[in-house]
């Protein structure tokens, strides 16, 4: 059995940023477990681009030296904007080699709490004891499959997170459900891969980020005003963005107002650069799928207006719903001990749960610290908070 001060579970942007920051604390023994950038590499489609702006696509580190610019200089990579998924993955892997070169790739299969330490069981049977645990487990466990589709066979109905290469649908007809970035970009990629695609969404309109009016206004007002209206973290519309970038300040806003502002920041929306790529893709809005049936080797869906669609596949761009009890590595009694609201852990300073010494970063922290925690740009705040609390 081995021991450490802090064990970090997960090696995506949040886990790697936490490792870089905590390892800057002298005398703190930190171990990191997981496959680096695994969700980005296995559960996001080839050809995808990051929706966030350049500054918000950086993985924060304590010295500001592991930037996208530093990655380009060190590797000779010429990155474009919007940032392609494949280049961001390579950036993350480069960051890992600098910040956590001794990353332990083994999977943590179970975490239990003890009297003075947490007990981590690894996939090969080794046991690690740690005084504190930081869970940076990502969102893959929370892929939302609406009840109507849960009994459908996966070869006919699947979630966007279940596909790495959408080119397998070449020559097929696909109904994409949803009106957010995931659904819209998947539809564009499917269309470009030779599939016959239709998007069906409940929303009455598609919210496009940075519309023409907004861009013209920004151009006229100049960079200085734009920087006042928008924080570099790139979460939320003008004005609200600055508040979302400061979770400590956001905490003083009444819960009802805070929730309303947060919903405004994370409502389904698509990047403006998708408009041209979707001009030949039918998009049906304001409609809900009310039933689904298997017809031979195809699937038939009925909409609330009485119309029907028959397709080779239904792809769910229905996002993610947080419920930390779905982290399979948490012992049931430990998961039960975490105070939650609608699946979100109630976190205090240092992103610490109601279980002392157990911290959760990333999207599950959004109820306590705002929508910034759902994006890569939130890793900086989370990591600095961990250092302040743990060190």
C-alpha positions in Angstrom: 0.0 0.0 0.0 1.2 3.5 -0.9 0.2 6.8 0.5 0.0 10.4 -0.7 -1.3 13.8 0.4 -3.7 14.4 -2.6 -4.9 12.0 -5.2 -6.4 13.5 -8.4 -8.9 11.3 -10.3 -9.0 12.3 -13.9 -6.5 13.8 -16.4 -8.5 16.1 -18.5 -8.1 19.9 -18.4 -9.3 20.2 -14.8 -7.3 17.3 -13.5 -4.1 18.5 -15.2 -4.6 22.1 -14.1 -5.2 20.9 -10.5 -2.0 18.8 -10.7 0.1 21.7 -12.0 -1.2 24.1 -9.2 -1.0 21.6 -6.3 2.4 20.4 -7.3 3.7 24.0 -7.0 3.1 23.7 -3.3 6.3 22.7 -1.6 6.2 19.4 0.3 2.7 18.3 -1.0 2.8 14.8 -2.4 0.3 14.7 -5.3 -0.6 11.7 -7.5 -2.7 11.9 -10.7 -4.6 8.9 -12.0 -6.3 8.5 -15.4 -5.8 8.5 -19.2 -4.9 12.0 -20.3 -7.5 13.8 -22.4 -9.4 10.6 -22.7 -12.9 12.1 -23.0 -11.8 14.6 -25.6 -10.1 11.8 -27.6 -12.7 9.1 -27.3 -16.1 10.8 -27.0 -15.9 13.8 -29.3 -16.1 13.5 -33.0 -13.2 13.9 -35.4 -13.5 17.3 -37.2 -15.0 19.1 -34.2 -13.9 22.6 -33.2 -13.9 24.2 -29.8 -16.6 26.8 -29.4 -14.6 28.9 -26.9 -12.4 31.8 -27.9 -8.7 31.6 -27.9 -8.1 32.8 -24.3 -10.8 30.5 -23.0 -9.2 27.5 -24.6 -6.0 27.7 -22.5 -5.5 25.2 -19.7 -4.4 27.3 -16.7 -1.1 26.7 -14.9 0.4 28.5 -11.9 3.2 30.3 -13.9 1.3 31.0 -17.1 3.9 29.2 -19.1 1.9 26.2 -20.5 -0.2 28.2 -23.0 -1.3 27.5 -26.5 1.4 29.9 -27.7 4.0 27.9 -25.8 2.7 24.7 -27.2 3.0 26.0 -30.7 6.6 27.2 -30.1 7.7 24.0 -28.5 6.2 21.6 -31.1 6.2 23.7 -34.2 2.4 23.4 -34.5 0.5 26.1 -36.4 -2.9 26.3 -34.7 -5.9 27.9 -36.3 -9.1 29.4 -34.9 -11.5 28.1 -34.0 -9.3 25.6 -32.3 -9.6 22.1 -33.9 -10.3 19.3 -31.5 -7.3 17.3 -32.6 -4.9 20.2 -31.9 -6.5 20.8 -28.6 -6.0 17.1 -27.6 -2.3 17.4 -28.6 -2.0 20.6 -26.6 -3.5 18.7 -23.6 -1.1 15.8 -24.0 1.8 18.2 -24.2 0.6 20.0 -21.1 0.4 16.7 -19.3 4.0 15.9 -20.1 5.1 19.1 -18.6 2.8 19.2 -15.5 2.3 15.6 -14.7 5.0 13.5 -16.4 4.6 10.7 -13.9 0.8 10.4 -14.5 -0.5 7.0 -13.4 -2.6 5.6 -16.3 -4.3 3.0 -14.1 -8.0 3.4 -13.5 -9.3 4.0 -10.0 -12.2 1.5 -9.6 -13.3 2.4 -6.1 -12.9 5.1 -3.5 -13.9 4.6 0.1 -13.6 6.9 3.0 -11.7 5.9 6.2 -11.0 7.4 9.6 -8.0 9.5 8.5 -7.7 8.9 4.8 -9.4 7.8 1.6 -8.8 4.3 0.3 -8.4 4.1 -3.5 -8.5 0.7 -5.2 -6.8 0.6 -8.6 -7.7 -1.7 -11.5 -4.7 -4.0 -10.9 -5.6 -4.4 -7.2 -3.1 -2.0 -5.7 -4.4 0.1 -2.8 -3.5 3.8 -2.4 -4.3 5.8 0.7 -4.7 9.6 0.4 -5.5 12.3 2.9 -7.5 14.2 0.2 -9.1 13.3 -3.1 -9.8 15.6 -6.0 -12.4 14.2 -8.4 -11.9 15.6 -11.9 -14.0 12.8 -13.6 -15.5 14.9 -16.4 -19.0 14.5 -17.8 -19.0 11.2 -19.6 -21.0 9.5 -16.8 -23.7 12.1 -17.2 -24.7 11.8 -20.9 -28.4 12.5 -21.0 -30.6 10.1 -22.9 -34.3 11.2 -22.5 -36.6 8.5 -21.2 -38.4 8.1 -24.5 -35.1 6.7 -26.1 -33.7 4.7 -23.2 -35.1 1.3 -24.4 -34.1 1.8 -28.0 -31.2 -0.3 -29.4 -27.9 1.6 -29.5 -27.3 0.8 -33.1 -30.4 2.8 -34.0 -30.4 5.5 -31.3 -27.2 6.8 -29.7 -25.8 9.9 -27.9 -23.3 12.2 -29.5 -20.7 11.2 -26.9 -20.8 7.6 -28.2 -19.2 8.4 -31.5 -15.6 9.3 -32.4 -16.1 9.2 -36.2 -19.4 10.3 -37.7 -18.2 9.2 -41.2 -19.7 5.8 -40.4 -23.1 7.3 -41.3 -22.1 8.0 -44.9 -25.1 7.3 -47.1 -27.4 6.9 -44.2 -30.3 9.1 -43.1 -30.0 10.5 -39.6 -32.3 12.6 -37.3 -30.3 14.7 -34.9 -32.2 15.7 -31.7 -31.3 19.0 -30.1 -30.5 22.6 -30.9 -27.2 23.3 -29.0 -23.6 23.2 -30.2 -23.3 19.4 -29.9 -26.4 18.7 -32.0 -25.7 21.4 -34.6 -22.0 20.6 -35.1 -22.8 16.9 -35.3 -25.3 17.7 -38.0 -22.8 19.7 -39.9 -20.2 16.9 -39.7 -22.8 14.3 -40.7 -23.8 16.3 -43.7 -20.2 16.8 -44.7 -19.7 13.0 -44.3 -22.4 12.3 -46.9 -25.3 11.6 -44.6 -28.9 12.8 -45.1 -29.6 14.9 -42.0 -32.5 16.6 -40.3 -32.2 18.5 -37.0 -35.2 18.5 -34.7 -35.3 20.7 -31.7 -37.8 21.9 -29.0 -36.4 25.4 -29.1 -38.4 27.9 -31.2 -35.2 29.5 -32.5 -31.5 28.7 -32.7 -29.4 31.1 -30.6 -26.2 31.9 -32.6 -23.3 33.2 -30.6 -21.7 36.5 -31.6 -24.3 37.5 -34.1 -23.7 40.1 -36.9 -25.1 43.0 -34.8 -22.9 42.1 -31.9 -19.8 41.8 -34.0 -20.4 45.2 -35.7 -20.9 46.8 -32.4 -17.7 45.3 -31.0 -15.8 46.5 -34.0 -17.1 50.1 -33.6 -16.5 50.2 -29.8 -13.0 48.7 -30.0 -11.0 46.2 -28.0 -11.1 48.2 -24.7 -14.9 48.2 -24.5 -15.0 44.6 -25.6 -12.7 43.6 -22.7 -15.0 45.4 -20.3 -18.1 43.6 -21.6 -16.5 40.2 -21.9 -14.2 38.4 -19.6 -11.4 36.3 -21.1 -13.2 33.2 -19.7 -15.8 33.6 -22.4 -18.8 32.4 -20.5 -22.0 34.5 -20.7 -23.3 37.5 -22.7 -22.0 41.0 -22.4 -21.8 42.3 -18.9 -22.9 39.0 -17.4 -19.6 37.5 -18.6 -17.6 39.5 -16.0 -19.8 38.3 -13.2 -19.6 34.6 -14.3 -15.8 34.9 -14.3 -15.8 35.7 -10.6 -17.5 32.9 -8.7 -16.7 34.4 -5.3 -18.7 37.5 -6.3 -21.4 35.4 -7.9 -21.9 33.7 -4.6 -23.3 36.9 -3.1 -26.1 37.1 -5.7 -29.5 35.7 -4.5 -29.9 32.1 -5.6 -33.0 32.8 -7.7 -31.2 35.5 -9.7 -28.1 33.5 -9.9 -29.9 30.5 -11.3 -31.6 32.7 -13.9 -28.3 34.2 -15.0 -26.7 30.8 -15.2 -29.5 29.4 -17.4 -29.0 32.4 -19.7 -25.3 31.5 -20.0 -25.7 27.8 -20.8 -28.9 27.8 -22.9 -28.5 25.8 -26.1 -26.6 27.8 -28.7 -24.5 27.3 -31.7 -21.2 28.9 -32.9 -21.7 31.5 -35.6 -19.2 29.6 -37.9 -21.7 26.7 -38.2 -24.3 28.8 -40.1 -22.8 28.3 -43.5 -22.1 24.7 -42.9 -25.8 24.0 -42.1 -27.4 26.0 -44.9 -28.3 22.8 -46.7 -29.4 20.9 -43.6 -33.2 20.9 -42.8 -33.8 22.2 -39.3 -37.2 21.7 -37.7 -37.7 23.8 -34.5 -40.5 24.1 -31.9 -41.2 20.4 -32.2 -41.0 17.5 -29.8 -40.6 13.8 -30.5 -43.5 12.0 -28.8 -43.0 8.4 -29.8 -40.5 6.1 -31.4 -40.9 2.8 -33.1 -38.5 0.3 -34.7 -39.5 -0.5 -38.3 -37.3 -3.3 -39.6 -33.8 -2.1 -39.4 -34.8 1.6 -39.3 -36.4 3.9 -36.7 -39.6 5.9 -36.9 -40.2 9.0 -34.8 -43.5 10.8 -34.4 -43.6 14.6 -33.7 -46.1 16.5 -31.6 -47.5 18.0 -34.8 -48.5 14.6 -36.1 -45.7 14.3 -38.7 -43.4 11.4 -38.8 -39.8 10.7 -39.8 -38.2 7.4 -40.8 -34.4 7.3 -40.6 -31.5 4.9 -40.3 -30.4 6.4 -37.0 -31.4 8.9 -34.3 -28.5 10.9 -32.8 -29.2 12.5 -29.5 -27.5 15.9 -29.0 -29.3 16.2 -25.7 -26.4 17.1 -23.5 -25.5 16.1 -20.0 -27.3 16.1 -16.6 -25.1 16.1 -13.6 -25.6 13.4 -10.9 -22.4 12.6 -9.0 -23.9 9.4 -7.7 -23.3 8.1 -11.2 -19.5 8.2 -10.7 -19.1 4.4 -10.7 -15.8 4.6 -8.7 -17.5 6.1 -5.6 -18.4 3.5 -2.9 -22.2 3.7 -2.4 -21.9 4.8 1.2 -19.4 7.6 0.1 -21.7 8.7 -2.7 -24.6 8.8 -0.3 -22.7 11.0 2.2 -22.2 13.7 -0.4 -24.9 16.4 0.1 -26.5 17.1 -3.3 -29.1 19.2 -4.9 -30.6 17.9 -8.2 -27.5 15.7 -8.5 -25.0 18.5 -8.0 -22.7 18.3 -5.0 -23.1 21.2 -2.5 -19.5 22.5 -2.4 -17.9 24.9 0.0 -14.6 26.8 -0.2 -11.9 24.9 -2.1 -14.7 23.0 -4.0 -14.9 20.6 -1.0 -17.9 18.4 -0.6 -19.8 17.7 2.6 -17.3 14.8 3.1 -14.2 16.5 4.5 -11.2 16.1 2.2 -13.2 15.1 -0.8 -13.2 17.8 -3.6 -15.0 17.8 -6.9 -14.0 20.1 -9.9 -15.4 20.6 -13.3 -19.1 20.6 -14.4 -20.4 19.1 -11.1 -19.2 22.3 -9.3 -21.5 24.5 -11.4 -24.4 24.6 -8.9 -22.1 26.0 -6.2 -19.7 28.2 -8.4 -21.6 29.0 -11.5 -21.5 28.0 -15.2 -17.8 28.8 -15.5 -17.2 25.4 -14.1 -18.6 23.8 -17.2 -15.9 25.1 -19.4 -12.1 24.7 -19.8 -11.6 28.3 -18.7 -13.0 27.5 -15.2 -10.0 25.3 -14.4 -8.0 28.3 -13.3 -10.4 29.3 -10.6 -10.9 25.7 -9.5 -7.2 25.0 -9.2 -6.4 28.2 -7.3 -9.2 27.5 -4.9 -7.8 24.0 -4.3 -4.4 25.4 -3.5 -5.8 28.0 -1.1 -7.8 25.3 0.7 -5.4 22.4 0.7 -2.1 24.2 1.1 
